[in-house]
Amino acid sequence: MNEIEKRLKILEESIEKILHENKSLKEENDILKKELAHYQEKIEKSLKKVKFLIEKLKSFGKLKI
């Protein structure tokens, strides 16, 4: 195997490693996006509850904002 073939083999292996790493990062990114969406939904629900409770307190005269 001459020097050019050795370098091409090393390059090929490096590209394969990069592609594998890229795939792993994409999968991790997809998981994180799903988690983010889940937590955003929970936060939005909590915010709605807080706003509702604030309005209830205001209507009972217990809170002045």
Backbone as CSV, one residue per row, in Angstrom:
resi,resn,N_x,N_y,N_z,CA_x,CA_y,CA_z,C_x,C_y,C_z
1,MET,0.861,-1.175,0.000,0.000,0.000,0.000,0.905,1.234,0.000
2,ASN,0.734,2.065,-0.968,1.586,3.253,-1.032,1.056,4.354,-0.114
3,GLU,1.796,5.430,-0.058,1.477,6.531,0.854,0.118,7.160,0.556
4,ILE,-0.218,7.326,-0.700,-1.505,7.924,-1.074,-2.651,7.028,-0.624
5,GLU,-2.519,5.729,-0.816,-3.569,4.795,-0.384,-3.747,4.833,1.126
6,LYS,-2.639,4.927,1.865,-2.712,5.012,3.326,-3.464,6.279,3.756
7,ARG,-3.125,7.376,3.129,-3.782,8.644,3.475,-5.266,8.619,3.107
8,LEU,-5.578,8.009,1.968,-6.985,7.889,1.576,-7.759,7.022,2.570
9,LYS,-7.123,5.960,3.039,-7.767,5.076,4.023,-8.022,5.840,5.328
10,ILE,-7.036,6.598,5.767,-7.185,7.403,6.983,-8.299,8.430,6.799
11,LEU,-8.329,9.062,5.640,-9.372,10.039,5.341,-10.752,9.390,5.355
12,GLU,-10.853,8.225,4.748,-12.130,7.498,4.722,-12.597,7.164,6.137
13,GLU,-11.686,6.685,6.973,-12.035,6.351,8.355,-12.462,7.600,9.130
14,SER,-11.766,8.689,8.885,-12.117,9.944,9.563,-13.508,10.412,9.163
15,ILE,-13.813,10.315,7.887,-15.137,10.719,7.401,-16.220,9.830,8.000
16,GLU,-15.961,8.530,8.084,-16.936,7.615,8.688,-17.180,7.961,10.151
17,LYS,-16.118,8.294,10.882,-16.265,8.688,12.288,-17.095,9.964,12.407
18,ILE,-16.820,10.919,11.528,-17.561,12.186,11.549,-19.037,11.948,11.248
19,LEU,-19.322,11.113,10.265,-20.715,10.809,9.921,-21.433,10.131,11.082
20,HIS,-20.740,9.213,11.746,-21.339,8.525,12.894,-21.616,9.525,14.021
21,GLU,-20.645,10.383,14.292,-20.816,11.395,15.337,-21.963,12.342,14.990
22,ASN,-22.050,12.721,13.730,-23.122,13.604,13.275,-24.490,12.954,13.495
23,LYS,-24.585,11.672,13.185,-25.847,10.949,13.381,-26.212,10.913,14.864
24,SER,-25.219,10.640,15.705,-25.463,10.598,17.147,-25.922,11.957,17.666
25,LEU,-25.277,13.013,17.188,-25.656,14.356,17.622,-27.056,14.720,17.149
26,LYS,-27.408,14.303,15.957,-28.755,14.570,15.441,-29.803,13.866,16.299
27,GLU,-29.528,12.607,16.658,-30.464,11.862,17.508,-30.600,12.536,18.868
28,GLU,-29.475,12.958,19.440,-29.511,13.638,20.735,-30.281,14.954,20.626
29,ASN,-30.077,15.670,19.543,-30.785,16.924,19.308,-32.292,16.695,19.225
30,ASP,-32.701,15.639,18.528,-34.125,15.324,18.413,-34.736,15.035,19.786
31,ILE,-33.999,14.297,20.608,-34.477,13.988,21.963,-34.623,15.281,22.770
32,LEU,-33.619,16.145,22.687,-33.666,17.402,23.435,-34.803,18.300,22.968
33,LYS,-35.083,18.299,21.679,-36.209,19.085,21.162,-37.527,18.586,21.744
34,LYS,-37.689,17.260,21.824,-38.915,16.696,22.388,-39.046,17.062,23.861
35,GLU,-37.926,16.967,24.597,-37.953,17.327,26.011,-38.297,18.805,26.184
36,LEU,-37.708,19.645,25.361,-37.983,21.077,25.436,-39.457,21.362,25.189
37,ALA,-40.020,20.734,24.185,-41.442,20.933,23.883,-42.307,20.492,25.060
38,HIS,-41.937,19.377,25.680,-42.680,18.862,26.832,-42.651,19.871,27.983
39,TYR,-41.459,20.384,28.297,-41.347,21.325,29.410,-41.992,22.666,29.088
40,GLN,-41.929,23.086,27.839,-42.612,24.326,27.460,-44.114,24.183,27.669
41,GLU,-44.647,23.031,27.325,-46.078,22.785,27.514,-46.436,22.831,28.998
42,LYS,-45.599,22.209,29.841,-45.859,22.225,31.279,-45.810,23.651,31.826
43,ILE,-44.855,24.432,31.364,-44.724,25.817,31.817,-45.934,26.631,31.392
44,GLU,-46.378,26.443,30.163,-47.558,27.174,29.682,-48.796,26.827,30.507
45,LYS,-48.966,25.548,30.841,-50.109,25.145,31.669,-50.017,25.779,33.053
46,SER,-48.819,25.777,33.625,-48.631,26.380,34.944,-48.907,27.873,34.903
47,LEU,-48.471,28.523,33.854,-48.706,29.957,33.709,-50.198,30.257,33.629
48,LYS,-50.935,29.446,32.898,-52.389,29.632,32.806,-53.033,29.488,34.178
49,LYS,-52.572,28.504,34.956,-53.120,28.306,36.299,-52.828,29.512,37.182
50,VAL,-51.607,30.021,37.105,-51.226,31.176,37.916,-52.066,32.391,37.531
51,LYS,-52.227,32.623,36.248,-53.049,33.756,35.799,-54.483,33.606,36.287
52,PHE,-55.008,32.390,36.229,-56.368,32.127,36.697,-56.479,32.435,38.192
53,LEU,-55.504,31.961,38.973,-55.538,32.199,40.413,-55.408,33.684,40.739
54,ILE,-54.581,34.397,40.005,-54.454,35.844,40.218,-55.785,36.529,39.959
55,GLU,-56.459,36.162,38.896,-57.761,36.758,38.586,-58.784,36.429,39.674
56,LYS,-58.744,35.195,40.181,-59.666,34.816,41.268,-59.405,35.674,42.506
57,LEU,-58.128,35.827,42.866,-57.795,36.636,44.036,-58.211,38.089,43.833
58,LYS,-58.011,38.591,42.634,-58.434,39.966,42.339,-59.943,40.094,42.494
59,SER,-60.683,39.110,42.009,-62.145,39.188,42.059,-62.666,39.116,43.490
60,PHE,-61.911,38.490,44.384,-62.321,38.429,45.782,-61.791,39.614,46.578
61,GLY,-61.070,40.506,45.904,-60.541,41.681,46.584,-59.349,41.380,47.464
62,LYS,-58.773,40.204,47.345,-57.635,39.822,48.182,-56.306,40.273,47.581
63,LEU,-56.347,40.636,46.314,-55.104,41.007,45.642,-55.342,42.289,44.865
64,LYS,-54.454,43.235,45.074,-54.581,44.506,44.366,-53.332,44.709,43.520
65,ILE,-53.509,44.545,42.230,-52.381,44.720,41.292,-52.771,45.779,40.285
